[in-house]
Structures are given as structure tokens and as C-alpha cells.
Amino acid sequence: MIPAKGEKLDIPSSSENIRLVERLVEDVCDVFNVNEDSYGNILIAVTEAVNNAIYHGNKGNPDKHIKIGFESHEKTFVFR
């Protein structure tokens, strides 16, 4: 099940939580019938952004959190 529009994951800055982000991307792409090539590109972009937030932004401090969600529009969706 995917989060509702505007809902966000709020995860501690820990590499173990990347799997939650991967699951979010997978669920959203399944709902929107994203093809395999685009799914791979989206997965890489979103997980890389979260990794950067964990390691460069929050210095791996699990007391700091990262919020990630998505918004859907007519034929598009955006991860934020």
C-alpha cells in the first residue's frame, strides 16, 4: 500500500532505512505502471538523494530525520 498524496515517510538517518525508501519507490511505480527502465532510473535517483541526505546532510546521525513522500498529478508523480 502506498502513502496517500502528501503523506511522507519520516525516517531516522540510518542506512538500514534505505529499504523503506526502496519499498516506497517500488509501490508508487507499481501503482503508476512504470516500465522497468524508468523504475530503475527513479529508484537510483531517489535512493541516491536519500543516501546523500543521510551521509552528507545529517552526517549519519540517527537522531536527525529525513522526510520523503510523493505527490501525484494527472499523469505524473513527484518524489519530494
HTML snippet that shows the backbone in 3Dmol.js (N, CA, C, O; Angstrom):
<script src="https://3Dmol.org/build/3Dmol-min.js"></script>
<div id="view" style="width:600px;height:400px;position:relative"></div>
<script>
const pdb = `
ATOM      1  N   MET A   1       0.842  -1.182   0.000  1.00  0.00           N
ATOM      2  CA  MET A   1       0.000   0.000   0.000  1.00  0.00           C
ATOM      3  C   MET A   1       0.883   1.240   0.000  1.00  0.00           C
ATOM      4  O   MET A   1       1.857   1.316   0.749  1.00  0.00           O
ATOM      5  N   ILE A   2       0.543   2.197  -0.832  1.00  0.00           N
ATOM      6  CA  ILE A   2       1.346   3.419  -0.915  1.00  0.00           C
ATOM      7  C   ILE A   2       0.748   4.516  -0.051  1.00  0.00           C
ATOM      8  O   ILE A   2      -0.457   4.520   0.203  1.00  0.00           O
ATOM      9  N   PRO A   3       1.577   5.444   0.400  1.00  0.00           N
ATOM     10  CA  PRO A   3       1.056   6.552   1.193  1.00  0.00           C
ATOM     11  C   PRO A   3       0.110   7.417   0.359  1.00  0.00           C
ATOM     12  O   PRO A   3       0.228   7.482  -0.864  1.00  0.00           O
ATOM     13  N   ALA A   4      -0.804   8.064   1.022  1.00  0.00           N
ATOM     14  CA  ALA A   4      -1.708   8.984   0.345  1.00  0.00           C
ATOM     15  C   ALA A   4      -0.933  10.202  -0.125  1.00  0.00           C
ATOM     16  O   ALA A   4       0.131  10.520   0.408  1.00  0.00           O
ATOM     17  N   LYS A   5      -1.473  10.876  -1.122  1.00  0.00           N
ATOM     18  CA  LYS A   5      -0.846  12.084  -1.645  1.00  0.00           C
ATOM     19  C   LYS A   5      -0.533  13.040  -0.501  1.00  0.00           C
ATOM     20  O   LYS A   5      -1.400  13.354   0.315  1.00  0.00           O
ATOM     21  N   GLY A   6       0.691  13.488  -0.452  1.00  0.00           N
ATOM     22  CA  GLY A   6       1.103  14.422   0.572  1.00  0.00           C
ATOM     23  C   GLY A   6       1.632  13.766   1.838  1.00  0.00           C
ATOM     24  O   GLY A   6       2.283  14.430   2.646  1.00  0.00           O
ATOM     25  N   GLU A   7       1.367  12.472   2.030  1.00  0.00           N
ATOM     26  CA  GLU A   7       1.898  11.760   3.191  1.00  0.00           C
ATOM     27  C   GLU A   7       3.394  11.538   2.988  1.00  0.00           C
ATOM     28  O   GLU A   7       3.854  11.398   1.855  1.00  0.00           O
ATOM     29  N   LYS A   8       4.148  11.506   4.078  1.00  0.00           N
ATOM     30  CA  LYS A   8       5.594  11.356   3.982  1.00  0.00           C
ATOM     31  C   LYS A   8       6.084  10.234   4.877  1.00  0.00           C
ATOM     32  O   LYS A   8       5.502   9.950   5.924  1.00  0.00           O
ATOM     33  N   LEU A   9       7.175   9.595   4.441  1.00  0.00           N
ATOM     34  CA  LEU A   9       7.929   8.735   5.346  1.00  0.00           C
ATOM     35  C   LEU A   9       8.810   9.656   6.167  1.00  0.00           C
ATOM     36  O   LEU A   9       9.362  10.622   5.640  1.00  0.00           O
ATOM     37  N   ASP A  10       8.944   9.373   7.426  1.00  0.00           N
ATOM     38  CA  ASP A  10       9.818  10.134   8.306  1.00  0.00           C
ATOM     39  C   ASP A  10      10.759   9.103   8.920  1.00  0.00           C
ATOM     40  O   ASP A  10      10.383   8.367   9.832  1.00  0.00           O
ATOM     41  N   ILE A  11      11.993   9.062   8.403  1.00  0.00           N
ATOM     42  CA  ILE A  11      12.923   8.011   8.804  1.00  0.00           C
ATOM     43  C   ILE A  11      14.179   8.591   9.451  1.00  0.00           C
ATOM     44  O   ILE A  11      14.656   9.652   9.049  1.00  0.00           O
ATOM     45  N   PRO A  12      14.712   7.892  10.452  1.00  0.00           N
ATOM     46  CA  PRO A  12      15.996   8.309  11.033  1.00  0.00           C
ATOM     47  C   PRO A  12      17.113   8.175   9.989  1.00  0.00           C
ATOM     48  O   PRO A  12      17.041   7.323   9.104  1.00  0.00           O
ATOM     49  N   SER A  13      18.122   9.003  10.097  1.00  0.00           N
ATOM     50  CA  SER A  13      19.256   8.981   9.167  1.00  0.00           C
ATOM     51  C   SER A  13      20.137   7.776   9.430  1.00  0.00           C
ATOM     52  O   SER A  13      21.172   7.877  10.090  1.00  0.00           O
ATOM     53  N   SER A  14      19.721   6.648   8.914  1.00  0.00           N
ATOM     54  CA  SER A  14      20.441   5.393   9.075  1.00  0.00           C
ATOM     55  C   SER A  14      20.330   4.611   7.772  1.00  0.00           C
ATOM     56  O   SER A  14      19.258   4.551   7.169  1.00  0.00           O
ATOM     57  N   SER A  15      21.430   4.014   7.339  1.00  0.00           N
ATOM     58  CA  SER A  15      21.438   3.285   6.065  1.00  0.00           C
ATOM     59  C   SER A  15      20.449   2.128   6.041  1.00  0.00           C
ATOM     60  O   SER A  15      20.003   1.726   4.966  1.00  0.00           O
ATOM     61  N   GLU A  16      20.096   1.582   7.208  1.00  0.00           N
ATOM     62  CA  GLU A  16      19.130   0.488   7.247  1.00  0.00           C
ATOM     63  C   GLU A  16      17.759   0.927   6.723  1.00  0.00           C
ATOM     64  O   GLU A  16      16.967   0.090   6.291  1.00  0.00           O
ATOM     65  N   ASN A  17      17.479   2.212   6.758  1.00  0.00           N
ATOM     66  CA  ASN A  17      16.170   2.709   6.345  1.00  0.00           C
ATOM     67  C   ASN A  17      16.039   2.917   4.842  1.00  0.00           C
ATOM     68  O   ASN A  17      14.961   3.259   4.354  1.00  0.00           O
ATOM     69  N   ILE A  18      17.121   2.713   4.111  1.00  0.00           N
ATOM     70  CA  ILE A  18      17.048   2.825   2.647  1.00  0.00           C
ATOM     71  C   ILE A  18      16.038   1.827   2.101  1.00  0.00           C
ATOM     72  O   ILE A  18      15.381   2.105   1.097  1.00  0.00           O
ATOM     73  N   ARG A  19      15.901   0.680   2.737  1.00  0.00           N
ATOM     74  CA  ARG A  19      14.951  -0.327   2.250  1.00  0.00           C
ATOM     75  C   ARG A  19      13.516   0.187   2.289  1.00  0.00           C
ATOM     76  O   ARG A  19      12.694  -0.202   1.460  1.00  0.00           O
ATOM     77  N   LEU A  20      13.211   1.061   3.248  1.00  0.00           N
ATOM     78  CA  LEU A  20      11.873   1.661   3.311  1.00  0.00           C
ATOM     79  C   LEU A  20      11.632   2.587   2.126  1.00  0.00           C
ATOM     80  O   LEU A  20      10.535   2.636   1.570  1.00  0.00           O
ATOM     81  N   VAL A  21      12.667   3.313   1.752  1.00  0.00           N
ATOM     82  CA  VAL A  21      12.583   4.211   0.602  1.00  0.00           C
ATOM     83  C   VAL A  21      12.443   3.397  -0.678  1.00  0.00           C
ATOM     84  O   VAL A  21      11.648   3.740  -1.553  1.00  0.00           O
ATOM     85  N   GLU A  22      13.219   2.316  -0.789  1.00  0.00           N
ATOM     86  CA  GLU A  22      13.117   1.443  -1.958  1.00  0.00           C
ATOM     87  C   GLU A  22      11.705   0.882  -2.090  1.00  0.00           C
ATOM     88  O   GLU A  22      11.165   0.795  -3.193  1.00  0.00           O
ATOM     89  N   ARG A  23      11.116   0.506  -0.971  1.00  0.00           N
ATOM     90  CA  ARG A  23       9.755  -0.035  -0.981  1.00  0.00           C
ATOM     91  C   ARG A  23       8.743   1.025  -1.426  1.00  0.00           C
ATOM     92  O   ARG A  23       7.823   0.727  -2.188  1.00  0.00           O
ATOM     93  N   LEU A  24       8.912   2.251  -0.953  1.00  0.00           N
ATOM     94  CA  LEU A  24       8.039   3.340  -1.371  1.00  0.00           C
ATOM     95  C   LEU A  24       8.110   3.524  -2.880  1.00  0.00           C
ATOM     96  O   LEU A  24       7.080   3.612  -3.548  1.00  0.00           O
ATOM     97  N   VAL A  25       9.328   3.584  -3.419  1.00  0.00           N
ATOM     98  CA  VAL A  25       9.501   3.750  -4.865  1.00  0.00           C
ATOM     99  C   VAL A  25       8.850   2.592  -5.612  1.00  0.00           C
ATOM    100  O   VAL A  25       8.140   2.805  -6.595  1.00  0.00           O
ATOM    101  N   GLU A  26       9.088   1.384  -5.155  1.00  0.00           N
ATOM    102  CA  GLU A  26       8.506   0.206  -5.802  1.00  0.00           C
ATOM    103  C   GLU A  26       6.979   0.275  -5.799  1.00  0.00           C
ATOM    104  O   GLU A  26       6.343   0.030  -6.824  1.00  0.00           O
ATOM    105  N   ASP A  27       6.401   0.603  -4.663  1.00  0.00           N
ATOM    106  CA  ASP A  27       4.940   0.661  -4.552  1.00  0.00           C
ATOM    107  C   ASP A  27       4.343   1.734  -5.457  1.00  0.00           C
ATOM    108  O   ASP A  27       3.349   1.494  -6.142  1.00  0.00           O
ATOM    109  N   VAL A  28       4.949   2.911  -5.457  1.00  0.00           N
ATOM    110  CA  VAL A  28       4.447   4.001  -6.298  1.00  0.00           C
ATOM    111  C   VAL A  28       4.563   3.630  -7.772  1.00  0.00           C
ATOM    112  O   VAL A  28       3.629   3.845  -8.544  1.00  0.00           O
ATOM    113  N   CYS A  29       5.703   3.074  -8.160  1.00  0.00           N
ATOM    114  CA  CYS A  29       5.904   2.693  -9.569  1.00  0.00           C
ATOM    115  C   CYS A  29       4.954   1.578  -9.992  1.00  0.00           C
ATOM    116  O   CYS A  29       4.516   1.546 -11.142  1.00  0.00           O
ATOM    117  N   ASP A  30       4.631   0.672  -9.086  1.00  0.00           N
ATOM    118  CA  ASP A  30       3.646  -0.370  -9.396  1.00  0.00           C
ATOM    119  C   ASP A  30       2.281   0.230  -9.663  1.00  0.00           C
ATOM    120  O   ASP A  30       1.615  -0.138 -10.632  1.00  0.00           O
ATOM    121  N   VAL A  31       1.863   1.144  -8.817  1.00  0.00           N
ATOM    122  CA  VAL A  31       0.542   1.764  -8.973  1.00  0.00           C
ATOM    123  C   VAL A  31       0.449   2.530 -10.289  1.00  0.00           C
ATOM    124  O   VAL A  31      -0.591   2.513 -10.947  1.00  0.00           O
ATOM    125  N   PHE A  32       1.534   3.201 -10.673  1.00  0.00           N
ATOM    126  CA  PHE A  32       1.529   4.006 -11.892  1.00  0.00           C
ATOM    127  C   PHE A  32       2.019   3.240 -13.119  1.00  0.00           C
ATOM    128  O   PHE A  32       2.230   3.833 -14.177  1.00  0.00           O
ATOM    129  N   ASN A  33       2.200   1.932 -12.985  1.00  0.00           N
ATOM    130  CA  ASN A  33       2.613   1.077 -14.107  1.00  0.00           C
ATOM    131  C   ASN A  33       3.852   1.608 -14.825  1.00  0.00           C
ATOM    132  O   ASN A  33       3.880   1.692 -16.053  1.00  0.00           O
ATOM    133  N   VAL A  34       4.861   1.961 -14.060  1.00  0.00           N
ATOM    134  CA  VAL A  34       6.115   2.483 -14.609  1.00  0.00           C
ATOM    135  C   VAL A  34       6.895   1.323 -15.224  1.00  0.00           C
ATOM    136  O   VAL A  34       7.003   0.253 -14.625  1.00  0.00           O
ATOM    137  N   ASN A  35       7.441   1.544 -16.434  1.00  0.00           N
ATOM    138  CA  ASN A  35       8.203   0.474 -17.083  1.00  0.00           C
ATOM    139  C   ASN A  35       9.517   0.230 -16.348  1.00  0.00           C
ATOM    140  O   ASN A  35       9.973   1.062 -15.564  1.00  0.00           O
ATOM    141  N   GLU A  36      10.108  -0.917 -16.615  1.00  0.00           N
ATOM    142  CA  GLU A  36      11.286  -1.373 -15.874  1.00  0.00           C
ATOM    143  C   GLU A  36      12.465  -0.406 -15.962  1.00  0.00           C
ATOM    144  O   GLU A  36      13.131  -0.156 -14.958  1.00  0.00           O
ATOM    145  N   ASP A  37      12.733   0.144 -17.156  1.00  0.00           N
ATOM    146  CA  ASP A  37      13.855   1.077 -17.300  1.00  0.00           C
ATOM    147  C   ASP A  37      13.640   2.345 -16.477  1.00  0.00           C
ATOM    148  O   ASP A  37      14.545   2.805 -15.780  1.00  0.00           O
ATOM    149  N   SER A  38      12.447   2.896 -16.563  1.00  0.00           N
ATOM    150  CA  SER A  38      12.151   4.117 -15.802  1.00  0.00           C
ATOM    151  C   SER A  38      12.168   3.834 -14.306  1.00  0.00           C
ATOM    152  O   SER A  38      12.645   4.653 -13.520  1.00  0.00           O
ATOM    153  N   TYR A  39      11.648   2.675 -13.912  1.00  0.00           N
ATOM    154  CA  TYR A  39      11.667   2.296 -12.493  1.00  0.00           C
ATOM    155  C   TYR A  39      13.102   2.298 -11.965  1.00  0.00           C
ATOM    156  O   TYR A  39      13.368   2.843 -10.894  1.00  0.00           O
ATOM    157  N   GLY A  40      14.021   1.696 -12.707  1.00  0.00           N
ATOM    158  CA  GLY A  40      15.422   1.652 -12.286  1.00  0.00           C
ATOM    159  C   GLY A  40      16.017   3.038 -12.132  1.00  0.00           C
ATOM    160  O   GLY A  40      16.746   3.307 -11.178  1.00  0.00           O
ATOM    161  N   ASN A  41      15.704   3.919 -13.078  1.00  0.00           N
ATOM    162  CA  ASN A  41      16.220   5.288 -13.011  1.00  0.00           C
ATOM    163  C   ASN A  41      15.649   6.043 -11.811  1.00  0.00           C
ATOM    164  O   ASN A  41      16.369   6.765 -11.120  1.00  0.00           O
ATOM    165  N   ILE A  42      14.358   5.870 -11.574  1.00  0.00           N
ATOM    166  CA  ILE A  42      13.715   6.528 -10.432  1.00  0.00           C
ATOM    167  C   ILE A  42      14.303   6.001  -9.128  1.00  0.00           C
ATOM    168  O   ILE A  42      14.607   6.777  -8.222  1.00  0.00           O
ATOM    169  N   LEU A  43      14.460   4.687  -9.035  1.00  0.00           N
ATOM    170  CA  LEU A  43      14.999   4.074  -7.824  1.00  0.00           C
ATOM    171  C   LEU A  43      16.392   4.607  -7.519  1.00  0.00           C
ATOM    172  O   LEU A  43      16.692   4.956  -6.377  1.00  0.00           O
ATOM    173  N   ILE A  44      17.234   4.669  -8.528  1.00  0.00           N
ATOM    174  CA  ILE A  44      18.600   5.175  -8.330  1.00  0.00           C
ATOM    175  C   ILE A  44      18.572   6.633  -7.889  1.00  0.00           C
ATOM    176  O   ILE A  44      19.273   7.007  -6.949  1.00  0.00           O
ATOM    177  N   ALA A  45      17.781   7.450  -8.550  1.00  0.00           N
ATOM    178  CA  ALA A  45      17.739   8.882  -8.225  1.00  0.00           C
ATOM    179  C   ALA A  45      17.239   9.126  -6.800  1.00  0.00           C
ATOM    180  O   ALA A  45      17.825   9.914  -6.058  1.00  0.00           O
ATOM    181  N   VAL A  46      16.166   8.456  -6.427  1.00  0.00           N
ATOM    182  CA  VAL A  46      15.580   8.690  -5.102  1.00  0.00           C
ATOM    183  C   VAL A  46      16.475   8.132  -3.999  1.00  0.00           C
ATOM    184  O   VAL A  46      16.705   8.805  -2.995  1.00  0.00           O
ATOM    185  N   THR A  47      16.983   6.909  -4.171  1.00  0.00           N
ATOM    186  CA  THR A  47      17.833   6.346  -3.120  1.00  0.00           C
ATOM    187  C   THR A  47      19.157   7.108  -3.003  1.00  0.00           C
ATOM    188  O   THR A  47      19.693   7.240  -1.903  1.00  0.00           O
ATOM    189  N   GLU A  48      19.683   7.603  -4.109  1.00  0.00           N
ATOM    190  CA  GLU A  48      20.909   8.406  -4.051  1.00  0.00           C
ATOM    191  C   GLU A  48      20.656   9.714  -3.305  1.00  0.00           C
ATOM    192  O   GLU A  48      21.494  10.154  -2.519  1.00  0.00           O
ATOM    193  N   ALA A  49      19.519  10.328  -3.546  1.00  0.00           N
ATOM    194  CA  ALA A  49      19.178  11.566  -2.840  1.00  0.00           C
ATOM    195  C   ALA A  49      19.052  11.314  -1.336  1.00  0.00           C
ATOM    196  O   ALA A  49      19.519  12.118  -0.530  1.00  0.00           O
ATOM    197  N   VAL A  50      18.429  10.213  -0.964  1.00  0.00           N
ATOM    198  CA  VAL A  50      18.277   9.884   0.456  1.00  0.00           C
ATOM    199  C   VAL A  50      19.638   9.545   1.067  1.00  0.00           C
ATOM    200  O   VAL A  50      19.940   9.978   2.179  1.00  0.00           O
ATOM    201  N   ASN A  51      20.460   8.775   0.352  1.00  0.00           N
ATOM    202  CA  ASN A  51      21.820   8.487   0.838  1.00  0.00           C
ATOM    203  C   ASN A  51      22.603   9.768   1.080  1.00  0.00           C
ATOM    204  O   ASN A  51      23.285   9.903   2.096  1.00  0.00           O
ATOM    205  N   ASN A  52      22.506  10.706   0.148  1.00  0.00           N
ATOM    206  CA  ASN A  52      23.205  11.985   0.316  1.00  0.00           C
ATOM    207  C   ASN A  52      22.696  12.729   1.542  1.00  0.00           C
ATOM    208  O   ASN A  52      23.477  13.330   2.280  1.00  0.00           O
ATOM    209  N   ALA A  53      21.380  12.688   1.758  1.00  0.00           N
ATOM    210  CA  ALA A  53      20.811  13.352   2.928  1.00  0.00           C
ATOM    211  C   ALA A  53      21.313  12.694   4.215  1.00  0.00           C
ATOM    212  O   ALA A  53      21.629  13.378   5.188  1.00  0.00           O
ATOM    213  N   ILE A  54      21.382  11.363   4.210  1.00  0.00           N
ATOM    214  CA  ILE A  54      21.846  10.637   5.396  1.00  0.00           C
ATOM    215  C   ILE A  54      23.308  10.957   5.698  1.00  0.00           C
ATOM    216  O   ILE A  54      23.645  11.344   6.816  1.00  0.00           O
ATOM    217  N   TYR A  55      24.166  10.795   4.704  1.00  0.00           N
ATOM    218  CA  TYR A  55      25.607  10.870   4.950  1.00  0.00           C
ATOM    219  C   TYR A  55      26.189  12.280   4.871  1.00  0.00           C
ATOM    220  O   TYR A  55      27.078  12.625   5.649  1.00  0.00           O
ATOM    221  N   HIS A  56      25.704  13.086   3.952  1.00  0.00           N
ATOM    222  CA  HIS A  56      26.277  14.422   3.790  1.00  0.00           C
ATOM    223  C   HIS A  56      25.485  15.481   4.549  1.00  0.00           C
ATOM    224  O   HIS A  56      26.064  16.375   5.166  1.00  0.00           O
ATOM    225  N   GLY A  57      24.176  15.378   4.502  1.00  0.00           N
ATOM    226  CA  GLY A  57      23.347  16.367   5.187  1.00  0.00           C
ATOM    227  C   GLY A  57      23.285  16.150   6.678  1.00  0.00           C
ATOM    228  O   GLY A  57      23.489  17.082   7.456  1.00  0.00           O
ATOM    229  N   ASN A  58      23.002  14.923   7.084  1.00  0.00           N
ATOM    230  CA  ASN A  58      22.801  14.619   8.504  1.00  0.00           C
ATOM    231  C   ASN A  58      23.980  13.895   9.142  1.00  0.00           C
ATOM    232  O   ASN A  58      23.912  13.510  10.309  1.00  0.00           O
ATOM    233  N   LYS A  59      25.050  13.709   8.393  1.00  0.00           N
ATOM    234  CA  LYS A  59      26.284  13.082   8.902  1.00  0.00           C
ATOM    235  C   LYS A  59      26.034  11.733   9.572  1.00  0.00           C
ATOM    236  O   LYS A  59      26.741  11.361  10.508  1.00  0.00           O
ATOM    237  N   GLY A  60      25.020  10.996   9.088  1.00  0.00           N
ATOM    238  CA  GLY A  60      24.720   9.672   9.623  1.00  0.00           C
ATOM    239  C   GLY A  60      24.153   9.676  11.029  1.00  0.00           C
ATOM    240  O   GLY A  60      24.118   8.634  11.683  1.00  0.00           O
ATOM    241  N   ASN A  61      23.711  10.824  11.502  1.00  0.00           N
ATOM    242  CA  ASN A  61      23.179  10.955  12.857  1.00  0.00           C
ATOM    243  C   ASN A  61      21.725  10.457  12.888  1.00  0.00           C
ATOM    244  O   ASN A  61      20.843  11.119  12.339  1.00  0.00           O
ATOM    245  N   PRO A  62      21.459   9.302  13.521  1.00  0.00           N
ATOM    246  CA  PRO A  62      20.097   8.755  13.533  1.00  0.00           C
ATOM    247  C   PRO A  62      19.099   9.594  14.328  1.00  0.00           C
ATOM    248  O   PRO A  62      17.895   9.347  14.264  1.00  0.00           O
ATOM    249  N   ASP A  63      19.587  10.579  15.076  1.00  0.00           N
ATOM    250  CA  ASP A  63      18.678  11.487  15.775  1.00  0.00           C
ATOM    251  C   ASP A  63      18.063  12.515  14.823  1.00  0.00           C
ATOM    252  O   ASP A  63      17.063  13.158  15.141  1.00  0.00           O
ATOM    253  N   LYS A  64      18.688  12.655  13.643  1.00  0.00           N
ATOM    254  CA  LYS A  64      18.142  13.543  12.616  1.00  0.00           C
ATOM    255  C   LYS A  64      17.313  12.693  11.653  1.00  0.00           C
ATOM    256  O   LYS A  64      17.651  11.540  11.380  1.00  0.00           O
ATOM    257  N   HIS A  65      16.248  13.263  11.153  1.00  0.00           N
ATOM    258  CA  HIS A  65      15.329  12.513  10.304  1.00  0.00           C
ATOM    259  C   HIS A  65      15.293  13.056   8.892  1.00  0.00           C
ATOM    260  O   HIS A  65      15.671  14.197   8.624  1.00  0.00           O
ATOM    261  N   ILE A  66      14.824  12.200   7.996  1.00  0.00           N
ATOM    262  CA  ILE A  66      14.608  12.548   6.593  1.00  0.00           C
ATOM    263  C   ILE A  66      13.143  12.279   6.297  1.00  0.00           C
ATOM    264  O   ILE A  66      12.604  11.231   6.651  1.00  0.00           O
ATOM    265  N   LYS A  67      12.512  13.237   5.648  1.00  0.00           N
ATOM    266  CA  LYS A  67      11.124  13.061   5.228  1.00  0.00           C
ATOM    267  C   LYS A  67      11.099  12.928   3.716  1.00  0.00           C
ATOM    268  O   LYS A  67      11.701  13.727   2.999  1.00  0.00           O
ATOM    269  N   ILE A  68      10.398  11.912   3.242  1.00  0.00           N
ATOM    270  CA  ILE A  68      10.265  11.712   1.809  1.00  0.00           C
ATOM    271  C   ILE A  68       8.842  11.255   1.528  1.00  0.00           C
ATOM    272  O   ILE A  68       8.280  10.435   2.255  1.00  0.00           O
ATOM    273  N   GLY A  69       8.286  11.787   0.488  1.00  0.00           N
ATOM    274  CA  GLY A  69       6.938  11.421   0.093  1.00  0.00           C
ATOM    275  C   GLY A  69       6.781  11.614  -1.404  1.00  0.00           C
ATOM    276  O   GLY A  69       7.761  11.770  -2.133  1.00  0.00           O
ATOM    277  N   PHE A  70       5.550  11.600  -1.845  1.00  0.00           N
ATOM    278  CA  PHE A  70       5.309  11.815  -3.255  1.00  0.00           C
ATOM    279  C   PHE A  70       3.987  12.549  -3.428  1.00  0.00           C
ATOM    280  O   PHE A  70       3.123  12.548  -2.551  1.00  0.00           O
ATOM    281  N   GLU A  71       3.866  13.167  -4.580  1.00  0.00           N
ATOM    282  CA  GLU A  71       2.616  13.798  -4.983  1.00  0.00           C
ATOM    283  C   GLU A  71       2.274  13.272  -6.356  1.00  0.00           C
ATOM    284  O   GLU A  71       3.156  13.086  -7.194  1.00  0.00           O
ATOM    285  N   SER A  72       1.012  13.034  -6.588  1.00  0.00           N
ATOM    286  CA  SER A  72       0.592  12.583  -7.909  1.00  0.00           C
ATOM    287  C   SER A  72      -0.270  13.655  -8.561  1.00  0.00           C
ATOM    288  O   SER A  72      -1.014  14.383  -7.904  1.00  0.00           O
ATOM    289  N   HIS A  73      -0.138  13.718  -9.856  1.00  0.00           N
ATOM    290  CA  HIS A  73      -0.920  14.642 -10.666  1.00  0.00           C
ATOM    291  C   HIS A  73      -1.562  13.809 -11.768  1.00  0.00           C
ATOM    292  O   HIS A  73      -1.496  12.581 -11.706  1.00  0.00           O
ATOM    293  N   GLU A  74      -2.167  14.412 -12.751  1.00  0.00           N
ATOM    294  CA  GLU A  74      -2.907  13.653 -13.761  1.00  0.00           C
ATOM    295  C   GLU A  74      -2.138  12.458 -14.306  1.00  0.00           C
ATOM    296  O   GLU A  74      -2.604  11.325 -14.191  1.00  0.00           O
ATOM    297  N   LYS A  75      -0.993  12.684 -14.885  1.00  0.00           N
ATOM    298  CA  LYS A  75      -0.221  11.591 -15.478  1.00  0.00           C
ATOM    299  C   LYS A  75       1.197  11.515 -14.942  1.00  0.00           C
ATOM    300  O   LYS A  75       2.048  10.835 -15.516  1.00  0.00           O
ATOM    301  N   THR A  76       1.451  12.211 -13.845  1.00  0.00           N
ATOM    302  CA  THR A  76       2.810  12.248 -13.312  1.00  0.00           C
ATOM    303  C   THR A  76       2.786  12.090 -11.794  1.00  0.00           C
ATOM    304  O   THR A  76       1.747  12.233 -11.149  1.00  0.00           O
ATOM    305  N   PHE A  77       3.944  11.795 -11.252  1.00  0.00           N
ATOM    306  CA  PHE A  77       4.134  11.809  -9.815  1.00  0.00           C
ATOM    307  C   PHE A  77       5.515  12.357  -9.531  1.00  0.00           C
ATOM    308  O   PHE A  77       6.411  12.289 -10.372  1.00  0.00           O
ATOM    309  N   VAL A  78       5.676  12.894  -8.347  1.00  0.00           N
ATOM    310  CA  VAL A  78       6.921  13.532  -7.952  1.00  0.00           C
ATOM    311  C   VAL A  78       7.286  13.057  -6.555  1.00  0.00           C
ATOM    312  O   VAL A  78       6.446  13.050  -5.655  1.00  0.00           O
ATOM    313  N   PHE A  79       8.532  12.664  -6.378  1.00  0.00           N
ATOM    314  CA  PHE A  79       9.033  12.350  -5.036  1.00  0.00           C
ATOM    315  C   PHE A  79       9.607  13.637  -4.480  1.00  0.00           C
ATOM    316  O   PHE A  79      10.273  14.391  -5.190  1.00  0.00           O
ATOM    317  N   ARG A  80       9.341  13.886  -3.194  1.00  0.00           N
ATOM    318  CA  ARG A  80       9.821  15.121  -2.560  1.00  0.00           C
ATOM    319  C   ARG A  80      10.432  14.792  -1.227  1.00  0.00           C
ATOM    320  O   ARG A  80      10.900  15.687  -0.524  1.00  0.00           O
TER     321      ARG A  80
END
`;
const viewer = $3Dmol.createViewer("view");
viewer.addModel(pdb, "pdb");
viewer.setStyle({}, {cartoon: {color: "spectrum"}});
viewer.zoomTo();
viewer.render();
</script>
